[in-house]
Amino acid sequence: MSKYIIYFNQQWVGDHSSEWFQSRGPLARQVVAEMEQEGVLIFAGGLVEDIELAFGCDENGTVSDPITTNGEFIGGMTIIEVETDSQAKAWGAKVAVACGWPQEIRKFKD
């Protein structure tokens, strides 16, 4: 079994109405519940969207303002443990459909 992260950059979300966002919540929670039932879920959660509330630490341990690349930052993530890449891709697709925006799926090193 291998662990995978399924995540998205906040910038991938796009502009939508509050009603649209409210409609996505139940769908995303349903996929997370399905992952729990199947025994593949390690963790799932969204992050605070206000990047100004984030902070970073440099290689010297100094706390600083947020460090981002090209203005992108992670908006949420799910960690699963499954047997195959195909299973990870299938779960990533379910998350993408439920959320309504793209997801990236990456395998943790063994």
Residue frames as a rotation matrix with the C-alpha (Angstrom) as fourth column:
MET 1
0.583 0.812 0.000 0.00
0.812 -0.583 0.000 0.00
0.000 0.000 -1.000 0.00
SER 2
-0.599 -0.751 0.277 1.21
0.762 -0.641 -0.090 3.49
0.245 0.157 0.957 -0.84
LYS 3
0.072 0.564 -0.822 0.17
0.648 -0.654 -0.392 6.91
-0.759 -0.504 -0.413 0.37
TYR 4
-0.409 -0.079 0.909 -0.89
0.825 -0.457 0.332 9.64
0.389 0.886 0.252 -2.07
ILE 5
-0.530 0.300 -0.794 -1.74
0.299 -0.810 -0.505 13.29
-0.794 -0.505 0.339 -1.66
ILE 6
-0.130 0.591 0.796 -4.65
0.945 -0.169 0.280 14.77
0.300 0.788 -0.537 -3.61
TYR 7
-0.194 -0.010 -0.981 -4.54
0.620 -0.776 -0.115 18.55
-0.760 -0.630 0.156 -3.52
PHE 8
0.406 0.322 0.855 -5.39
0.866 -0.434 -0.248 21.76
0.291 0.841 -0.455 -5.31
ASN 9
-0.825 -0.562 -0.061 -3.98
0.564 -0.808 -0.168 25.24
0.045 -0.173 0.984 -5.59
GLN 10
-0.241 0.768 -0.593 -6.44
0.481 -0.436 -0.761 27.86
-0.843 -0.469 -0.264 -4.39
GLN 11
-0.499 -0.021 -0.866 -6.09
-0.537 -0.777 0.328 29.66
-0.680 0.629 0.377 -7.72
TRP 12
-0.989 0.130 -0.075 -7.59
0.027 0.643 0.765 26.67
0.148 0.754 -0.640 -9.55
VAL 13
-0.559 0.817 -0.143 -10.93
0.575 0.258 -0.776 27.22
-0.598 -0.516 -0.614 -7.81
GLY 14
-0.693 0.282 0.664 -12.09
0.515 -0.451 0.729 30.17
0.505 0.847 0.168 -9.90
ASP 15
-0.893 0.434 0.117 -14.83
-0.435 -0.767 -0.472 32.69
-0.115 -0.472 0.874 -9.24
HIS 16
-0.570 0.766 -0.297 -18.21
0.454 0.595 0.663 31.26
0.685 0.243 -0.687 -8.31
SER 17
0.042 0.689 0.723 -21.29
-0.506 -0.610 0.610 32.37
0.862 -0.392 0.323 -6.42
SER 18
-0.608 -0.210 0.765 -21.69
-0.793 0.203 -0.575 31.54
-0.035 -0.957 -0.290 -2.73
GLU 19
0.468 0.838 0.279 -24.60
-0.773 0.542 -0.331 29.27
-0.428 -0.060 0.902 -3.70
TRP 20
0.611 -0.326 -0.722 -22.30
-0.451 0.606 -0.655 27.32
0.651 0.726 0.223 -6.03
PHE 21
-0.501 -0.858 0.111 -19.71
-0.544 0.213 -0.811 26.86
0.673 -0.467 -0.574 -3.26
GLN 22
-0.312 0.464 0.829 -22.42
-0.872 0.206 -0.444 25.77
-0.377 -0.861 0.340 -0.81
SER 23
0.738 0.621 -0.264 -23.58
-0.673 0.652 -0.349 23.14
-0.045 0.436 0.899 -3.30
ARG 24
0.209 -0.753 -0.625 -20.06
-0.458 0.489 -0.743 21.62
0.864 0.441 -0.242 -3.45
GLY 25
-0.371 -0.412 0.832 -19.67
-0.915 0.007 -0.404 21.04
0.161 -0.911 -0.380 0.29
PRO 26
0.405 0.584 0.703 -22.09
-0.689 0.701 -0.184 18.11
-0.600 -0.410 0.687 0.56
LEU 27
0.914 -0.096 -0.395 -20.56
-0.267 0.591 -0.761 16.49
0.307 0.801 0.515 -2.53
ALA 28
-0.043 -0.999 0.018 -17.03
-0.557 0.009 -0.831 16.76
0.829 -0.045 -0.557 -1.13
ARG 29
-0.285 -0.012 0.958 -18.13
-0.937 0.216 -0.276 15.45
-0.204 -0.976 -0.072 2.28
GLN 30
0.776 0.614 0.141 -19.81
-0.548 0.768 -0.330 12.51
-0.311 0.179 0.933 0.52
VAL 31
0.587 -0.646 -0.489 -16.54
-0.236 0.441 -0.866 11.54
0.775 0.623 0.106 -1.20
VAL 32
-0.411 -0.741 0.531 -14.64
-0.745 -0.063 -0.664 11.82
0.525 -0.669 -0.526 2.11
ALA 33
0.136 0.551 0.824 -17.27
-0.872 0.461 -0.165 9.60
-0.470 -0.696 0.543 3.77
GLU 34
0.932 0.178 -0.315 -16.87
-0.334 0.759 -0.559 7.09
0.139 0.626 0.767 0.94
MET 35
0.087 -0.982 -0.170 -13.09
-0.421 0.119 -0.899 7.12
0.903 0.149 -0.403 1.46
GLU 36
-0.380 -0.159 0.911 -13.62
-0.925 0.068 -0.374 6.48
-0.002 -0.985 -0.173 5.17
GLN 37
0.589 0.710 0.385 -15.98
-0.680 0.693 -0.239 3.58
-0.437 -0.121 0.891 4.43
GLU 38
0.865 -0.299 -0.403 -13.46
-0.149 0.613 -0.776 2.06
0.479 0.731 0.486 2.02
GLY 39
0.828 -0.536 -0.163 -10.68
0.366 0.297 0.882 2.43
-0.424 -0.790 0.442 4.60
VAL 40
0.253 -0.762 0.596 -8.40
0.908 -0.025 -0.418 4.51
0.333 0.647 0.686 2.35
LEU 41
0.650 0.083 0.755 -8.65
0.039 -0.996 0.076 7.92
0.759 -0.020 -0.651 4.06
ILE 42
-0.252 -0.750 -0.612 -5.72
0.891 0.067 -0.449 9.13
0.377 -0.659 0.651 6.14
PHE 43
-0.419 0.089 -0.904 -6.64
0.489 -0.817 -0.307 12.85
-0.765 -0.570 0.299 6.26
ALA 44
-0.220 0.327 0.919 -8.76
0.866 -0.368 0.339 15.41
0.449 0.870 -0.202 4.41
GLY 45
0.216 0.354 -0.910 -9.13
0.760 -0.646 -0.071 19.12
-0.613 -0.676 -0.408 5.00
GLY 46
0.534 0.001 0.845 -9.32
0.614 -0.688 -0.387 22.56
0.581 0.726 -0.368 3.51
LEU 47
-0.430 -0.769 -0.474 -6.99
0.903 -0.358 -0.239 25.37
0.014 -0.530 0.848 4.49
VAL 48
0.279 0.431 -0.858 -7.77
0.462 -0.844 -0.274 28.92
-0.842 -0.320 -0.434 5.57
GLU 49
0.534 0.031 0.845 -8.01
0.845 -0.057 -0.532 30.83
0.032 0.998 -0.057 2.30
ASP 50
0.980 -0.159 0.118 -6.50
-0.162 -0.987 0.012 34.12
0.114 -0.031 -0.993 3.55
ILE 51
0.502 -0.852 -0.147 -2.82
0.600 0.465 -0.651 33.63
0.623 0.239 0.745 2.62
GLU 52
0.031 -0.488 0.872 -1.90
-0.362 -0.819 -0.446 36.64
0.932 -0.302 -0.202 4.78
LEU 53
0.664 0.266 0.699 -2.67
-0.745 0.155 0.649 34.48
0.064 -0.952 0.301 7.84
ALA 54
0.892 -0.415 -0.182 -0.04
0.385 0.906 -0.176 31.92
0.238 0.087 0.967 6.81
PHE 55
0.620 -0.782 0.054 3.60
-0.732 -0.553 0.399 32.09
-0.282 -0.287 -0.916 7.81
GLY 56
0.786 -0.442 -0.433 6.79
0.013 0.711 -0.703 30.37
0.619 0.547 0.564 6.79
CYS 57
0.718 -0.685 0.126 10.10
-0.178 -0.006 0.984 29.37
-0.673 -0.729 -0.126 8.30
ASP 58
0.614 -0.565 -0.551 13.37
-0.714 -0.099 -0.693 29.63
0.337 0.819 -0.465 6.42
GLU 59
0.500 -0.470 -0.727 16.27
0.157 0.875 -0.458 27.18
0.852 0.115 0.511 6.50
ASN 60
-0.648 -0.732 0.209 17.60
-0.038 -0.243 -0.969 28.97
0.761 -0.636 0.130 9.60
GLY 61
-0.433 0.578 -0.692 14.34
0.879 0.440 -0.183 28.51
0.199 -0.688 -0.698 11.49
THR 62
-0.927 0.094 -0.362 13.39
0.017 -0.956 -0.292 32.17
-0.374 -0.277 0.885 11.19
VAL 63
-0.081 0.972 0.218 9.64
0.823 0.189 -0.536 32.74
-0.563 0.136 -0.815 11.00
SER 64
-0.932 -0.261 -0.253 8.67
0.057 -0.792 0.608 34.97
-0.359 0.552 0.753 8.09
ASP 65
-0.111 0.877 -0.468 5.81
-0.813 -0.350 -0.465 36.12
-0.571 0.329 0.752 5.92
PRO 66
0.634 0.430 0.643 4.20
-0.048 0.852 -0.522 33.49
-0.772 0.300 0.560 3.68
ILE 67
-0.568 -0.778 -0.268 6.42
-0.465 0.035 0.884 31.98
-0.679 0.627 -0.382 1.05
THR 68
0.519 0.751 0.407 4.58
0.027 0.462 -0.887 31.26
-0.854 0.472 0.219 -2.21
THR 69
-0.669 -0.673 0.314 5.63
0.304 0.138 0.943 30.39
-0.678 0.726 0.112 -5.72
ASN 70
-0.903 0.283 0.324 4.09
0.244 -0.285 0.927 32.37
0.355 0.916 0.188 -8.57
GLY 71
-0.624 0.677 0.391 1.37
-0.761 -0.640 -0.106 33.52
0.178 -0.364 0.914 -6.17
GLU 72
0.119 0.682 -0.722 0.00
-0.358 0.708 0.609 29.97
0.926 0.186 0.328 -5.86
PHE 73
-0.704 -0.314 0.638 -0.81
-0.707 0.216 -0.674 28.26
0.074 -0.925 -0.373 -2.60
ILE 74
-0.836 0.352 -0.420 -2.49
0.288 0.934 0.210 25.05
0.466 0.055 -0.883 -1.54
GLY 75
-0.377 0.804 0.461 -6.18
-0.741 -0.560 0.371 25.36
0.556 -0.202 0.806 -0.76
GLY 76
0.453 0.526 0.719 -6.85
-0.838 0.527 0.143 21.87
-0.304 -0.667 0.680 0.56
MET 77
-0.450 -0.666 -0.595 -5.58
-0.785 0.613 -0.093 18.33
0.426 0.425 -0.799 0.58
THR 78
0.769 0.569 0.291 -6.51
-0.635 0.732 0.247 14.72
-0.073 -0.375 0.924 1.09
ILE 79
-0.460 -0.884 -0.082 -4.13
-0.885 0.464 -0.036 11.92
0.070 0.056 -0.996 1.96
ILE 80
0.717 0.697 0.005 -5.12
-0.697 0.717 -0.032 8.38
-0.026 0.019 0.999 1.06
GLU 81
-0.471 -0.806 0.358 -3.50
-0.714 0.587 0.381 4.96
-0.518 -0.076 -0.852 1.19
VAL 82
0.722 0.685 -0.093 -4.27
-0.568 0.511 -0.646 2.60
-0.395 0.519 0.758 -1.69
GLU 83
0.398 -0.539 0.742 -2.62
0.280 0.842 0.461 -0.27
-0.874 0.024 0.486 -3.55
THR 84
-0.102 -0.398 0.912 -2.28
0.964 0.188 0.190 1.17
-0.247 0.898 0.364 -7.07
ASP 85
-0.924 -0.237 -0.300 -1.80
0.125 -0.929 0.349 4.39
-0.361 0.285 0.888 -9.01
SER 86
-0.689 0.712 0.137 -5.09
0.208 0.013 0.978 3.64
0.695 0.702 -0.157 -10.75
GLN 87
0.102 0.721 -0.686 -6.95
0.948 0.139 0.287 3.64
0.302 -0.679 -0.669 -7.44
ALA 88
-0.400 -0.322 -0.858 -5.31
0.632 -0.775 -0.003 6.94
-0.664 -0.544 0.513 -6.46
LYS 89
-0.999 0.029 0.040 -6.31
0.013 -0.616 0.787 8.45
0.047 0.787 0.615 -9.81
ALA 90
-0.341 0.937 -0.075 -9.90
0.559 0.266 0.785 7.24
0.756 0.226 -0.614 -9.38
TRP 91
0.144 0.360 -0.922 -10.16
0.969 -0.241 0.057 8.86
-0.201 -0.901 -0.383 -5.94
GLY 92
-0.705 -0.475 -0.527 -8.56
0.356 -0.880 0.315 12.05
-0.613 0.035 0.789 -7.26
ALA 93
-0.851 0.455 0.262 -11.14
0.171 -0.231 0.958 12.17
0.497 0.860 0.119 -10.05
LYS 94
0.046 0.906 -0.420 -13.97
0.859 0.179 0.480 11.79
0.510 -0.383 -0.770 -7.52
VAL 95
-0.102 -0.160 -0.982 -12.57
0.777 -0.629 0.022 14.65
-0.621 -0.761 0.188 -5.44
ALA 96
-0.944 -0.316 -0.096 -12.20
0.178 -0.732 0.658 16.85
-0.278 0.604 0.747 -8.55
VAL 97
-0.533 0.822 0.202 -15.78
0.394 0.030 0.919 16.23
0.749 0.569 -0.340 -9.64
ALA 98
0.199 0.633 -0.748 -17.15
0.963 0.014 0.268 16.84
0.180 -0.774 -0.607 -6.13
CYS 99
-0.216 -0.377 -0.900 -15.18
0.616 -0.768 0.174 20.05
-0.758 -0.517 0.398 -5.64
GLY 100
0.806 0.556 0.203 -15.67
0.479 -0.412 -0.775 21.31
-0.347 0.722 -0.598 -9.17
TRP 101
0.707 -0.652 -0.272 -12.01
-0.707 -0.657 -0.262 22.14
-0.008 0.378 -0.926 -9.85
PRO 102
0.453 -0.574 -0.682 -8.81
-0.241 0.658 -0.714 20.27
0.858 0.488 0.160 -10.77
GLN 103
0.853 -0.288 0.435 -6.78
-0.373 0.247 0.894 18.19
-0.365 -0.925 0.103 -8.33
GLU 104
0.113 -0.866 -0.486 -3.19
-0.779 0.227 -0.584 17.05
0.617 0.445 -0.650 -8.45
ILE 105
0.970 0.177 0.165 -2.32
-0.239 0.804 0.545 13.53
-0.036 -0.568 0.822 -7.27
ARG 106
0.156 -0.976 -0.151 1.17
-0.710 -0.004 -0.704 12.68
0.687 0.217 -0.694 -6.10
LYS 107
0.735 0.010 -0.679 2.61
0.274 0.910 0.311 9.56
0.621 -0.415 0.666 -4.52
PHE 108
0.727 -0.540 0.424 4.70
-0.659 -0.378 0.650 9.81
-0.191 -0.752 -0.630 -1.36
LYS 109
-0.088 -0.837 -0.539 8.15
-0.736 0.419 -0.531 8.28
0.671 0.350 -0.654 -1.58
ASP 110
0.788 0.327 -0.521 8.33
0.009 0.841 0.541 4.81
0.615 -0.432 0.660 -0.08
